[in-house]
């Protein structure tokens, strides 16, 4: 059973930074795309950023320049560096990883990010 385990969420003041990590365990697969979605209260889950095994990235337009996604293929781990955080970034952040052309695929349990004003 593939598991995606997120870490790094928490409470931060506006203007601060957080780094999320997501490690895939028990996976016999080599994931193609890995990434992050987020879901704020009362809103739909939305893509934050994604990265392929070759390093190609895709970001939500509104987050370009503040968030950076990276991955370590040797560790099946994906990271999300979030800078200049705003109260509007408050959400549960979910890690996801897909095999082949399937994305999103497997999901983590989510990690809460709260940005205070």
C-alpha positions in Angstrom: 0.0 0.0 0.0 1.5 3.3 -1.1 1.7 6.0 1.5 2.3 9.6 1.1 3.3 11.4 4.3 3.3 15.1 4.5 5.1 17.2 7.1 6.0 20.9 7.6 2.7 22.5 8.0 1.8 24.8 10.9 1.0 28.4 11.9 2.9 31.3 10.5 2.5 35.0 10.4 1.8 36.8 7.1 5.0 37.3 5.3 6.6 34.2 6.7 7.8 31.0 5.1 7.1 27.3 5.4 8.5 24.3 3.7 6.4 21.3 3.2 7.7 17.8 2.5 6.0 14.7 1.3 7.7 11.3 1.3 6.3 8.3 -0.5 6.8 5.0 1.2 6.0 1.4 0.3 6.0 2.3 -3.3 7.1 -0.2 -5.9 6.5 2.5 -8.5 8.5 5.3 -9.9 6.2 8.2 -9.9 6.0 10.5 -12.9 4.3 13.6 -11.6 4.3 14.6 -7.9 2.7 17.8 -6.5 0.6 19.7 -4.1 -3.0 20.7 -4.0 -4.7 22.7 -1.4 -8.3 23.1 0.0 -9.5 26.1 2.0 -12.7 25.9 4.0 -15.7 26.1 1.7 -13.6 26.0 -1.4 -12.7 23.3 -4.0 -9.4 21.6 -3.9 -7.0 23.4 -6.3 -3.6 22.7 -7.8 -0.8 24.5 -6.2 2.2 23.1 -8.1 3.4 19.9 -9.8 6.7 18.5 -11.0 7.6 15.6 -13.2 10.4 13.2 -12.7 12.3 15.1 -15.3 12.0 18.4 -13.4 9.3 20.1 -15.5 7.1 22.3 -13.2 3.6 23.7 -13.3 2.3 26.3 -10.9 -1.0 27.9 -10.2 -0.7 31.3 -11.9 -1.5 33.2 -8.7 1.3 31.5 -6.8 4.2 31.9 -9.2 7.1 33.7 -7.7 6.1 32.9 -4.1 6.0 29.1 -4.1 8.7 26.7 -5.4 8.3 23.0 -5.9 11.2 20.6 -6.0 11.7 16.8 -5.7 14.3 14.2 -4.9 13.7 11.2 -7.1 16.1 9.1 -5.1 14.0 9.6 -2.0 10.6 9.7 -3.7 10.1 13.0 -2.0 8.6 16.3 -3.1 8.9 19.6 -1.4 7.1 22.9 -1.5 8.8 26.1 -0.4 6.3 28.7 0.4 7.5 32.3 0.9 5.7 35.6 1.5 2.7 33.7 2.9 -0.7 35.5 3.0 -3.8 34.7 5.0 -5.4 33.6 1.7 -2.9 30.7 1.7 -4.5 29.2 4.7 -5.7 25.7 3.7 -5.0 22.0 4.1 -2.2 21.1 1.7 -2.3 17.7 0.1 0.5 15.8 -1.5 -0.2 13.7 -4.6 1.7 11.4 -6.9 0.9 9.8 -10.1 2.1 7.0 -12.3 2.4 7.3 -16.0 -0.1 9.9 -17.3 -2.3 9.6 -14.3 -2.3 12.8 -12.1 -3.3 13.3 -9.5 -3.1 9.7 -8.3 -2.3 8.7 -4.8 -3.0 11.2 -2.0 -1.6 12.1 1.4 -3.7 12.8 4.4 -3.0 16.6 4.2 -1.2 19.1 6.4 -2.7 22.2 7.8 -1.1 25.6 6.9 -2.5 28.6 8.8 -1.3 32.1 8.0 -2.3 34.8 10.5 -2.6 38.4 9.7 
